[in-house]
Amino acid sequence: MDPNPLGHIHKSKTFRFENLWLREVDCVDVIRNSWISSAGSPIQREISMCGSALLEWGGHLARDFRNRMSDCKRRMVLLRGRRDQEGMDEFTETRNRYNAILHSHEVFWKQRSKPFWLKEGDMNSRYFHMTASARKRKNTFVKLHSNQGHWCSTPDEIDSMIVEYFRNLFTSGGYQSEELLNCVEMKVTSEQNSMLMAPFSAIEVKEALFGMHPDKSPGPDGMNPAFYQKFWHIVGEDVTSNCLSFINTCFFLVGLNDTLIVLIPKKQLEVLLDMRPIALRNVLYKIVSKMIANRMKTVLATIVSEFQNAFVPGRAITDSILISTEIMHFLKRKGKGKSGVAALKIDMSKAYDRIEWDFLKSMMLKLGFDAKWVEMIMLSVSTISYSVIRDGKEQEACLVKDMLAVYGRDSGQMVNFNKSSVSFTANALTQGRKNPEEERMMTGGLLARVSRLGRKHDGVEGSCYLGTRP
């Protein structure tokens, strides 16, 4: 974690590839000359020198739209009355240049407004401008509420608070796995391991790159996927050889896995928990990770439970909506019988950020993945460097809580009890019910409210929460 977030870096010092450069005829020559002059250097050096050359050549193209459009308009007014061939040719040339500037202006704001849904349409830079401005207003915050109860409003206070938050979030909390791993069975077969460990090819490198959206935000090196896709005939050979080398040697160059974290508010901002961290990574790293992911997804259906409806090809998380609706319908209708039924809704707090690396490694080995493959996965997750950009019954309930505690202790996960709940059938509430305060004491706060689904019970209607809501 970088103790000095990048929020104070001046915009002019930060290189970002501009898609409007792709419309310029000279752009390909600038990139080719830079790439040839830096041949033999580490690829990160080649990318850095190419970025510097692009910024020196075309940096002004993203700044003086208004002046260039005004010059073209003024020139067209002067030429409009001429009827000689030379004047008419010059007017046509100026008009074409004006239309090209308008198109570049549209591309400039389209890149910043991120309308990935838009494929074709009329020129509308005003729409893109308004969208980009709205995104900037939404993503800008000037103060945060600290855990101590006071507001942090100065840049230094906000930066320190953000860094401390992520340092605590990404710090290991210890690892114990035997109790949890004893419940895991080997799933991966030798045939699947052979497929995973087959040599990677240049075709897989290209497929991984061209499978990315060209306008995705760049990482610390400033290059987005559009740069590599458009100029693949120039940079493709070096990119391919380096990506294959990273995988075959299980070694990343220093800085390859550097990551920028951008904080996006999920709702009206007050605390850091109300922000969604977005990781911006270098395209080279994303190519390598996507190559690994493309192979990994072929075996996910084997190792991931059939009850998990997300992140597996052929399954959709929307299926869970239908399933949960049927479950709640069953719980509402079941009011008799000796055995009650309960349904748990559990939300894991920052699940992907809290996962323990040692737990991930041990779990993959326990599932039967080849040790070399596990080493490759761990290289992807353990070499990262972050920098932040600022602009039932009580016994059964205790058992559930103990199970969640074991899982959290071993994996590093933490249950968000304020977003988790348990729903009971009506007959479950009549078996050994105690008063709410006694239930709360016996379950350690796991069950704060218990009610009958679909009907009023003890003044409460709906399901109960796993947190400590009053």
N, C-alpha and C positions, 0 to 999 in steps of 0.2 A: 504494500500500500504506500503510495507516494504521499509523504507528509505535507507536501506542497501542492495542493490541487491545481489543476490547470485553469481554474476560473479566472485568474488574473493575467493569463497570457494574452497579449494584444492580438487582435484579429489579423493584423498585417504580418505577424510572424508565424501564423499557422497556415500551412499549405493545404488546400482542398482542391481536388480536381474538379474543374468546371465542365459540365456537359456541353456548354455552348462552344467550347474549344473544338469539339468534334465537327462543327460546321465550318471551321476555318481550313482553307486549303493548305496553309503552311504548317498546320499542327503535326501532321505525319512526318514532315521533314525534321522538325524540332525534336521529336521523340526518337526518330531513327538516328540522327546525328549524336544525340546524347547517349543513346544505348550503345552505339558503336564506340564512342570515345571512352566509355567506362567498362568496355568488355574485359573480362578477367577479374573484375572486382566482385566482392560478395554481393549477392542480389539486393540486399538492403541498401548497399551503397549505390547500386545502379538505379534503384527506385528513387532514392533521395536526390541524386544528381539530375535525374529526369524531371522530378518535381521542381527543382530550382530553375532548370532551363525553361520549363513551361511557365513558371511564375514570372520570370524575367521577360519572356516573349509576349505573353498574353495576359498578364495581370491587370493591365489597364482596360482590357475588353469587358471586364465584369464591373467596371466602375463608372465609365463616362457615357452611359447610354443616352442621357438627356442631351449632352453637348453634340454627340454625333448625329442624333436625330434632328436636332435644331440646325446643324450645318447642312444636312441633306435637304431639309425643307426650304431653307434660305436659298440654296443653290437651285432647287427646282422652280422657285418663284422667279428667279432671274432668267432661267432658261425657257420658261413656259411660252413666252411670246415669240421665240425664234422659230423660223420656218426653214432655215438652211439645214442641210444634211448633217453637218458637224454638230450644230446645236441640238438637233433631234436625237442624235446618237448619244450625246453627252447627257441629255435629259433622261433617256431610257436607262443609261448606266447608273445615274444618280438615283432614279426611282427604284431600280433593282437593289442597289446598295441599301436604300432606306428600308425596303421590305425585308432584306436580310437582317438588318439591325433589329427590326421589330420581332422577327422570329427568334433571334438570339435573346432578346429581352424576355420573350415568353418562356424559352428554355431555361433561362436563369431563374425565374420565379417558380416555374414548374418543379425544378430540382429541389427548391426549398419548401414547397408546399406539400410534397410527397403524396400526390394523388395517384397511387399505384393502380387504382381501379380504372383510370382514364387511359384509353387506347388511342382513339381518334376523336376529333371534334374541331370546332371553329377556334381560331385564335382568340384567346381571352386572358391576356396577361393581368388584367384587373382582377379576375377571379383568383388567379394564382397568387397575386400580391396580397389580396385580402386574406386568403387561406394561410399564407406564410406569416402574415402579421398576427393573425389570431393564434396560430401555433406558438409564436414567440411570446405573446402575452400570457398564454396559458402556462407555458413552461418556465416563466420567469417568476422568481419568488424573492422577496426582500427580507423576510423574517421567518424564523422557525421557533416552535415551542420546545424547550428543552425538558429533559426528564426531571430537572430540579424545579420546574414550574414557572420559569421566567422566559421571556422572549429574547432571542438572539437576533439582533438586527444589523450589527456591523459585519463587514466582510470577513474579518479575522475570526469573529465568534462563530459565524456560520460555517466557515471552512474547517475550523477546529472541531466543531460539533459533527460535521459530516464525516471527517476522517476517523474520529473516535467511534462513531456508530458503525462504520464498515470494518474497522479494526476488530471491534468486539464481535461483529457478525461473522467474520471470516476466521476468527481464531478458534483452534480446536479446543473442544471441551473435554478431551480424554476419550479413550476408546476401549470398550470391552465387548467382545462379539461372540464368545463361545455359546452362550445361552440362546442367542438368536440364530446363529448359523447352524446349530444342531437341528433346527427345523427345516433347513433348506436341503432339497434333493438335487442331485446332478441332472441337468437338463440337456446340455450341449453334447452332441455326439461327435465321434471322431471324424465322420464325414463332414460335419459342419465346421469343425476346426480346420480341416484340410482346405475347405473352401475359403475360410477367413484368412488363412495364412498363405494362400497362393500369391505369387508375386504381383504387385500392382503394375498397371500398364499406363502408357501415355494417354490412351483413350480415356481412362478413368479420371485422369487429371483434367482433361478438357471437358468431360461430361460434368464434373463437379463445378467447374467455373461457370459454364454456360447454363447450369441449372439455377444460378443466382439471378435475382432481379438486378438489372444494370444500375438502377438508381438507388440502391441501398446505401446507407450512410457509410463513409469510409472510416478506417481505423486511424491509429496514430500516424501512419505514414501518409495519409491524405488521399490515397488512391482508392477509387470505388470500383466495383466490378466492371462498369462500362469501359474503363481504361483498358483493362486486360482483354475484354471481349473484342473491342474495336481494333486494337493493335496486336492481336494474337499473332499475326504474321511476323511481327518484330520481336515481341517479348516471349512468345510461346515456348521456344526451345529452352531458354534459361529458366522459365517458370516451371516447366515440366521436369527438367533435370533436378532442380532444387527440391521440388515437392517430393519426388521419388526418393531423393537422398535423405530427406527428413524422416520419411517412413522407414526406409530400409536400415538406416543407422540408428533409429530411435534417438535422434539428437536434434534439438532446435537451436538455431542461432540466437544469440542474446538479443532481446528486443522483439523477436518474432511473435511472441505470445503476449506482448504488452497490450493492455486493454484500457480503454476509456469508459468510464461509467457516467452516463447522463441520467439525471434524475427527472422523471416525468411525473407530475402530480396526477393521482388517480381521482381526486375529488378536491373540495375546497381545502387548501393546504394549511395544516397547522403543525403536524409533527412529521418526522422522517418516515414513520411507518405508513403514512398516507402517500408515499411516493413510490413509483415503479422504476427500479434501476434498469436501464437499458445498456447492454455491453456493446461497445463498438470495437471490433477487432480487425486486424490487418487481413486483407483478402488472401494473402498467402497462407496464413493459418487457417482461414475458413475453408480454403480448398482442401487442405490436408484433413481437417476434421470432417468435412463433407464426404471425402473419399472413404474414410473409416465408417462414417454413419451409413453410407450407401450399402456397405457390406453388412454392417451390423443389423440393419433392419430386416435382412432376409432370415434371421434367426430369432427375431423378437417374438414372433407368434409362438415359438416353442418355449421360451423362458418366461414370458409374461402371462399371468393368469388370464383365462378366458373371460373373467369378470372385469378386467381392465379394458375400457373402451377407448382409450386415447393413446396416441403416439405409436400405434401399430398399424401398418398398412392393411386396408380392408376393414378396419373398425372405425367407428365415428363416435365421438363423445356425445353427440346428440342422441344416440341410442339410450344413454343413461336417463334422459328425460322421460322417455316412455317407461323404462323400468321403474324409476322412482315413483312415477304416477301410479303404476299398478301396485307397488308396495304400499304406498300411503292409502290407496283405496282398500287394500286388504286389511290394513291396520284399523281403519275406521269401521269396517264391517264386522271384524272379529270381536265379539263381546262375551262369548261363553267359552267354556272348556276349562280343563284343569291347568293347562299351561298357557302362560301369556307370551307374547312376542314383542320384541322391541327392535327398532331400527336406529342405527347410529349414523349421524352425519358428522364427519370429522374433517376439520380444516387444518393442514399443516402450515405453520408459520414459516415463511421464507424457505420452503422445502429445498429448492435447488441450491440455495446459498449455504445452508447449514449442513449439507451432507458431509460426513467424515470421509476423507480420502482413504484412510486405512480400512474403513468399513466397506467402501466401494470396491477396493482391491480384493479384500477377503471374500466378499460376496461373489464377485466374478469368478474367482478361483474355485469357490465352492460349487458354483453352477457348472463348472467343467470347462471354462474357457482356457485355451492354451496360454501358458505363462508369457509367451512372447506377445500375444495379442493384448493381454492385460497390461504388460509393460507399455505398449503403444498407447493404450487408453490413458494410463496414468501420466504419461508424458504430456498429453494434451491438457490435463486438468491441474497438474502440479507445478507447471513452469510459468504459470500466469503471474503477471504483475499489474496491479490496478492503479489507475489515476482517476480522480473524480473531476468531472466538469460541472461547475456550478451554474452560471446563468441558468333397569329392571329392578331386581331386588337389590337391597343394599349390599349383600355379599357379591352378587353378580356385578353390581356397579363397581365395587372395589376391585374385582378381578379385571374388569375392563380397564380401569385406571392403572392397575399394575402392569397389564400387558402394554399399554401405551407408554408407560414409564420405561420399561425394558427396551422397547423399540427406540424411544428417544435417546436413551443413554448410549445404546450401541451405534446408532446411525447418526447421531448429532441432530436429529429432527426435533421440533418442538410443536406440540399441539396448540393451535390457537383456540382456546376454550370459548372466547367471545363469539366465534363464528361456528362453533360446533354444538350439536344438540342430539338428544335421544328422544325417539317417539315410541310410545307404548300402545298396545291394544288395551281396550277398556277393561278386560278381565285381568290384566297384569296388575292393575292398580288396586285390586281388592285383596291381593295375596300378601299378607304381612305388611300392609302399609303402616308407616309410622308418621308422626307429624313432620312437617317440612323441616323444622329446626333440628329434630333428631336425625332425619335423613341426611341433612347437610353435615352434621358432625360425624356420622358413620362413614360417609363417602369422602370425607376430606374436601368438600366443596365441589366434587365432581358433578353431582346432581343438585342443581339449585332450585329447579322448579319441576314439578311432575303434574301432568294433567291428562285428561281423557281426550283422545283425538276426536275432533268434530263436535264435542259437546262441552258445556261449561262444567267445571269440576273444581270445587273449593275456590270459586271466584276467578279461576284462570282458564283460558281457552287456548288451545294449540298444543304444541309439543314443549318439552322442557329443554333447558340449556345445560351444556356441560360446564359452563363457566360459573361465575359467581354473581350473575345479575340478580338483583333483589326481586 
